[in-house]
């Protein structure tokens, strides 16, 4: 895994106990106060940790979310799935093509609208999702330990509000 640059707090030089190369230390400047920047860093760190824990190469957290939404709502349309997953049509189509190619998701044409599909997990998809769900719960327990059980509901509420108000 590639080394990650260490981030210095805004407007202050970083003080490290070990000598660092100049390109190892990055000042954030105004990014230090941008919520979106920190959301992205947290998301990337969480996604990397999930991918390492999942044991399913190529099944990214977004594909896990798509599979979970399909499992919880068998027969939902791609349009509804896209809205629920926060994915645009092209991104969702690419993910569904991949999941279909892997034999995890089945697309059935909508009888009343041949342009639409209804989505279901295959038996293999259900098995893979069960394994991923176990790993996701382990990962979520790690996140719980970082955030703290008393702060989790507030964090989820704030993130949901950001998604709703900006979505």
N, C-alpha and C positions, 0 to 999 in steps of 0.2 A: 504494500500500500504506500502511496506517495506521502511524503511528509506534508503536513499542513502548516501554513504560515501562522505564527502566533500573532495575535491582535493586541495592539497597545491601546489603552484608553485614550479617548480624544484629548487632544491638547496637552498630553503629558508624555514625556519620554518613558519608555518601558524600562524597568530595572529588572534584570535577570541575574540570578546567581551564577549561571554558566554563561560564558561568552557566546554571543549569537552572531551569525552572519547578518549583514545589513539587510539582505532580502528575506530574512526569517521574521522580521518584526515589521508590522504594518500599522500605521496610524489610520484610524478610521475617519477622522475629521467629523464632518456633520453626520456621517452614517451612524456614529455611535448613538445618536438620539433618534434614529429612524426605526420605528416599530417593524416596518416591512422588511428591512435588512435583517433584523434579529429573528423575525419569523422564518425567513429563508434559511439562515444559518441553522436554526433549531430543526427545521424540516429536513435539511440535508443530513444533519447528524443523526436524526431519528431514522431516516430512510437507510443510511449506511448500516446502522446498528441492526435494524430489522432485517436487512438483506443478509447480513452475516449470521444472524440467529435463525433465519427461516430454513436454511438448508435446501431451498428450491431455487437454483440459479435461474435468473431471468424472470422470476415472478416478483416484480417490484411491488412496493406497497400500494401503488395505484391499481395494479391488477388484482391484488388481494381485495381491495375495497370494491372493485367492480364485481368480483366473484361473490363477495358477501352480499352485496345489494341484489344480485340475481338470485342467490339462494334464499334471501328473505322475501323476495317478491317474484316468484316464478312466473314466467310469461310476460314480464314487463317489456315495454317497447324500448328500442334504442334511444328514442327521444327522451323518454322519461328517465332512463338510466343516465343519460348525459347530464340532464339537469340535476339529478340527485348526486352524481359524482363530481359535479363541477367541471366537466370536460366538454370541450367543443367537439363538433361532429368529426373532424378529421382525426383528432387525438383518440377519440373513443373508437372510431372505426379501426385504426391501427391496433389498438389494444385488443379489440374483439377479434380481429383477424388472427392475431397471435394466439389468443386463448382458444379459438376455434381450431387452428392448426395443431395445437397441442392436445386437442381432444378433450378440453375442459369445459367448453361452452358450446351449446347447440343453438343455432338460429333457425327459427321456423317462420316462414312467410305468414304474414297476417292474412287470413282468408278474405277479409273485406277490403284490404288495401295492399296490393301486391308489392308496393314500394316499402312497406314496413315489415319489421321482423319482431317476433316475440322471442325472448331469451330464456334459456334454461341451462342449468348445469348438467353435464353428463354424469354418469356414475363415477367416472374417473375424476371429474371436476369436484364432485362431492367428497371423494377421498382426499384429494389434494387440499381442498379447503379445510377439511377437518384437521389435517396436520398443520397447515398454516395458521389456523385459529389457535391451536395450542401454543405455537411459537409467538403469535401476536399477543396472546394473554401474558406470556412470560415477558415479552418486550414492554407491554403496558405496565406490568408490575415494576419494571425498572424505571419507567417514566414516573410512575406514582411515587417511587422512593426519592426521585430527584425533586419533583414538584412538592410533594407532601400531600397526604390524604386530605388535609383540611383546606388546601388551596386548589385542589383539582377541580371541584365544581365551579369555582370562580373563574379559573383559567378556561375551562370549556365554555362557560357562559360568554366570556369576553371574545374568545375565538369565533364562536357561533355568531355573535353580534357583528364582528368584523365581516364575516362571510356574508351575512344577511344584508347588512347595510351597503356593502360594496358590490354584492352579487347582482 
